[in-house]
Amino acid sequence: MRQTENIASAAKATAPSATESEGMGGSPCVDRAKQFRDYRAMKQKRHSDLTPQDFRAIRDRLGLSTGELARELLVTPRLIQMIEAGRVPITARLGRDLERLARDHQSASVS
């Protein structure tokens, strides 16, 4: 029993009080984790700037069906349909891949 009391009192002595942690701005680990999440959110763009209409126009310009485009982008035809209907946001990766495909198609037709 005596040993548990010693451990508990040692933990209380080393832990900062509520007023001390408020003065420091909270836990340094929590602050650092929040800074990291904020930085990643700023740097990592989750959605493309393409609209569903832009997406459809690029597919039409490429002359591809939903199935053919889905095969090129490694997604399902249903996802392409849902994107063009505006029910699913266009991810940054999918937007980049579609724009790359359009550039490649354009450079191949010019050559």
C-alpha positions in Angstrom: 0.0 0.0 0.0 2.8 2.3 0.9 4.5 1.8 -2.5 1.3 2.9 -4.4 1.0 6.0 -2.4 4.6 6.9 -3.2 4.0 6.4 -6.9 0.8 8.5 -6.9 2.5 11.3 -5.0 5.5 11.3 -7.4 3.1 11.5 -10.4 1.3 14.4 -8.8 4.6 16.2 -8.1 5.8 15.9 -11.7 2.5 16.6 -13.5 1.8 20.2 -14.3 -1.3 21.7 -12.7 -4.2 22.9 -14.7 -3.1 26.5 -14.4 0.5 25.7 -15.4 -0.6 23.8 -18.6 -3.0 26.7 -19.5 -0.2 29.1 -19.2 2.0 27.0 -21.5 -0.7 26.8 -24.1 -1.6 23.2 -23.5 0.5 20.1 -24.0 3.4 20.5 -26.4 2.6 17.2 -28.0 -1.0 18.2 -28.7 0.1 21.5 -30.1 2.7 19.9 -32.4 0.1 17.4 -33.6 -2.3 20.2 -34.4 0.4 22.1 -36.2 1.2 19.1 -38.3 -2.4 18.4 -39.2 -2.9 22.1 -40.2 0.3 22.0 -42.3 -0.8 18.8 -44.1 -4.3 20.2 -44.7 -2.8 23.3 -46.2 -0.3 21.4 -48.4 -2.5 18.4 -49.3 -5.3 19.3 -51.6 -8.0 16.6 -51.5 -10.3 17.7 -54.3 -9.7 18.8 -57.9 -10.8 22.2 -59.2 -12.6 20.4 -62.1 -16.3 20.6 -62.1 -18.4 17.6 -63.2 -19.1 19.5 -66.4 -15.4 20.0 -67.1 -14.9 16.3 -66.4 -17.6 15.3 -68.9 -16.2 17.8 -71.5 -12.7 16.3 -71.2 -14.1 12.8 -71.6 -16.1 13.8 -74.6 -13.1 15.6 -76.2 -11.1 12.4 -75.7 -13.8 10.4 -77.4 -14.0 7.8 -74.6 -17.0 6.1 -73.1 -17.4 5.9 -69.3 -16.1 2.4 -69.4 -13.1 3.2 -71.4 -12.2 6.3 -69.3 -12.7 4.2 -66.1 -10.2 1.6 -67.5 -7.7 4.3 -68.2 -8.1 5.9 -64.8 -8.2 2.6 -62.9 -11.7 3.2 -61.4 -15.1 1.8 -62.0 -17.5 3.1 -64.7 -20.1 3.7 -61.9 -17.6 6.2 -60.3 -17.3 8.1 -63.6 -21.1 8.3 -63.9 -21.5 9.5 -60.3 -18.7 12.1 -60.8 -20.4 13.4 -64.0 -23.7 13.6 -62.2 -22.1 15.7 -59.5 -22.9 13.1 -56.7 -19.2 12.4 -55.9 -16.4 15.0 -55.6 -13.5 14.7 -58.0 -10.4 13.8 -56.0 -7.1 15.6 -56.7 -5.6 12.3 -57.9 -8.4 11.6 -60.4 -8.3 15.2 -61.6 -4.5 15.1 -62.2 -4.8 11.7 -63.9 -7.6 13.0 -66.2 -5.6 16.1 -67.1 -2.5 14.0 -67.7 -4.5 11.7 -70.0 -5.9 14.7 -71.9 -2.3 16.2 -72.3 -1.0 12.8 -73.5 -3.9 12.5 -76.0 -3.4 16.0 -77.3 0.4 15.5 -77.8 -0.2 12.2 -79.5 -2.7 13.8 -81.9 -0.4 16.7 -82.7 2.6 14.4 -83.5 
